[in-house]
Amino acid sequence: MLIALYLFLGFFSILLATYLMYFVYNRKAKCKNKSFYLTTSVQLLFLAIGFVFFFKTQQSLVSILVGCVFASFGLCIKFSALNEWSEKKTKILNSGIYSFVRHPMYVGNIITYFGLSLILSVYGFLLLFIILPAFVIRGKIEDKQMNCTYSNYKRKVSGFIPF
């Protein structure tokens, strides 16, 4: 199904555009986060393996539709977090979506990638085993780089799962 490929490329392009927005907005930061390169590399690996899945397996209409729902939901979470992050301009955000999880952009990414993997193939969810550890590792690295005020926030709010 060629439509699956177009949907995948559309969602993936939007996701990459959010990274570009984040990168451009945050380019003046004095501390360059090396974990950014980890997640970027893993995302490119996801793209390459995803295409192999697409051309080697059969897509189903149900998995494509469910994948579109998850990808849209994940992008909504990511855009919400990105919008709040760009408005506040503080190091620690603890309101809005950030009052539920410490890393809502990564949660949005993970949900979006889950949707993308379902669009590519019924077995595409296996690709999450590539992408999920990268975002968890990046979140943990960022948690370690924060100050004492952050440790109080960290005790109150979960990293990735909102309970």
C-alpha positions as CSV (number, residue, x, y, z in Angstrom):
1,M,0.0,0.0,0.0
2,L,1.6,3.1,-1.2
3,I,-0.6,5.3,0.9
4,A,1.2,3.9,4.0
5,L,4.5,5.1,2.7
6,Y,3.1,8.6,2.1
7,L,1.6,8.7,5.5
8,F,4.8,7.5,7.1
9,L,6.9,10.1,5.3
10,G,4.4,12.8,6.2
11,F,4.4,12.0,9.9
12,F,8.2,11.5,9.9
13,S,8.7,14.9,8.2
14,I,6.6,16.6,10.8
15,L,8.5,14.9,13.6
16,L,11.8,15.9,12.1
17,A,10.6,19.5,11.7
18,T,9.9,19.6,15.5
19,Y,13.5,18.6,16.1
20,L,14.7,21.4,13.8
21,M,12.5,23.9,15.7
22,Y,13.9,22.7,19.0
23,F,17.5,22.8,17.6
24,V,17.1,26.3,16.2
25,Y,15.4,27.6,19.3
26,N,18.0,26.0,21.6
27,R,21.1,26.7,19.5
28,K,22.3,29.5,21.8
29,A,22.5,27.1,24.8
30,K,26.0,26.9,26.2
31,C,25.8,23.3,27.1
32,K,25.5,21.0,24.1
33,N,23.7,17.8,25.0
34,K,25.6,14.8,23.4
35,S,22.5,12.6,24.0
36,F,20.9,14.7,21.2
37,Y,23.2,12.9,18.7
38,L,22.3,9.5,20.2
39,T,18.6,10.0,19.6
40,T,19.1,11.5,16.2
41,S,21.3,8.6,15.1
42,V,18.7,6.1,16.5
43,Q,15.9,7.9,14.6
44,L,17.8,7.6,11.3
45,L,18.4,3.9,12.1
46,F,14.6,3.6,12.7
47,L,13.9,5.2,9.3
48,A,16.3,2.8,7.5
49,I,15.0,-0.3,9.2
50,G,11.4,0.9,8.9
51,F,11.8,1.0,5.1
52,V,13.1,-2.6,5.2
53,F,10.0,-3.6,7.2
54,F,7.8,-1.7,4.7
55,F,9.1,-3.5,1.7
56,K,9.5,-6.9,3.2
57,T,6.2,-7.2,5.0
58,Q,2.5,-6.7,4.3
59,Q,0.6,-3.7,5.6
60,S,-2.9,-4.0,6.8
61,L,-5.5,-1.2,6.7
62,V,-6.2,-1.6,10.4
63,S,-2.5,-1.2,11.4
64,I,-2.3,1.9,9.1
65,L,-5.3,3.5,10.7
66,V,-4.3,2.7,14.2
67,G,-0.8,3.9,13.4
68,C,-2.2,7.2,12.2
69,V,-4.2,7.7,15.4
70,F,-1.1,7.0,17.6
71,A,1.2,9.1,15.4
72,S,-1.3,12.1,15.5
73,F,-1.7,11.7,19.3
74,G,2.0,11.6,19.8
75,L,2.6,14.7,17.7
76,C,-0.1,16.5,19.7
77,I,1.7,15.7,22.9
78,K,5.0,16.8,21.4
79,F,3.7,20.1,20.0
80,S,2.0,20.8,23.3
81,A,5.2,20.3,25.2
82,L,7.3,22.2,22.7
83,N,4.9,25.1,22.8
84,E,4.9,25.2,26.6
85,W,8.7,24.9,26.7
86,S,9.2,27.7,24.2
87,E,6.9,30.1,26.1
88,K,8.2,29.5,29.6
89,K,12.0,29.9,29.0
90,T,12.8,28.4,32.4
91,K,15.0,25.5,33.1
92,I,12.4,23.6,35.1
93,L,8.8,23.4,33.8
94,N,6.3,22.1,36.3
95,S,2.9,23.2,34.9
96,G,0.7,22.0,32.1
97,I,1.8,18.8,30.5
98,Y,5.1,19.0,32.5
99,S,3.1,18.5,35.7
100,F,2.2,14.9,34.5
101,V,5.6,13.8,33.1
102,R,9.1,15.3,33.1
103,H,9.8,14.4,29.5
104,P,6.6,14.9,27.5
105,M,8.5,15.6,24.3
106,Y,10.1,12.2,24.5
107,V,6.7,10.6,25.4
108,G,5.2,12.2,22.3
109,N,8.1,11.0,20.2
110,I,7.7,7.4,21.5
111,I,4.0,7.4,20.8
112,T,4.5,8.9,17.4
113,Y,7.2,6.3,16.6
114,F,4.8,3.6,17.8
115,G,2.3,4.9,15.3
116,L,4.8,5.2,12.5
117,S,5.9,1.6,13.1
118,L,2.3,0.4,12.8
119,I,1.9,2.4,9.6
120,L,4.9,0.6,8.1
121,S,4.0,-2.9,9.1
122,V,1.9,-5.1,11.3
123,Y,5.2,-6.2,12.9
124,G,6.6,-2.7,13.0
125,F,6.1,-2.3,16.7
126,L,9.3,-4.3,17.0
127,L,11.1,-1.2,15.9
128,L,10.3,0.3,19.3
129,F,13.0,-1.8,20.8
130,I,15.4,0.4,18.9
131,I,13.9,3.8,19.6
132,L,12.6,3.4,23.2
133,P,16.0,2.9,25.0
134,A,17.5,5.9,23.2
135,F,14.8,8.3,24.6
136,V,14.9,6.7,28.1
137,I,18.7,7.0,28.2
138,R,18.5,10.6,27.0
139,G,15.9,11.4,29.7
140,K,18.1,9.9,32.4
141,I,21.1,11.9,31.1
142,E,19.1,15.1,31.2
143,D,17.8,14.3,34.7
144,K,21.4,13.9,36.0
145,Q,22.4,17.3,34.5
146,M,19.8,19.2,36.5
147,N,20.3,21.0,39.8
148,C,18.9,20.5,43.4
149,T,15.6,22.2,42.7
150,Y,15.0,19.7,40.0
151,S,15.3,16.7,42.4
152,N,12.2,17.9,44.3
153,Y,10.3,18.1,41.0
154,K,11.7,14.7,40.1
155,R,10.3,13.1,43.2
156,K,6.8,14.5,42.5
157,V,6.6,13.9,38.7
158,S,7.3,10.6,36.8
159,G,9.7,10.6,33.9
160,F,7.7,9.0,31.2
161,I,4.6,7.4,32.6
162,P,2.1,9.8,34.1
163,F,1.3,7.9,37.3
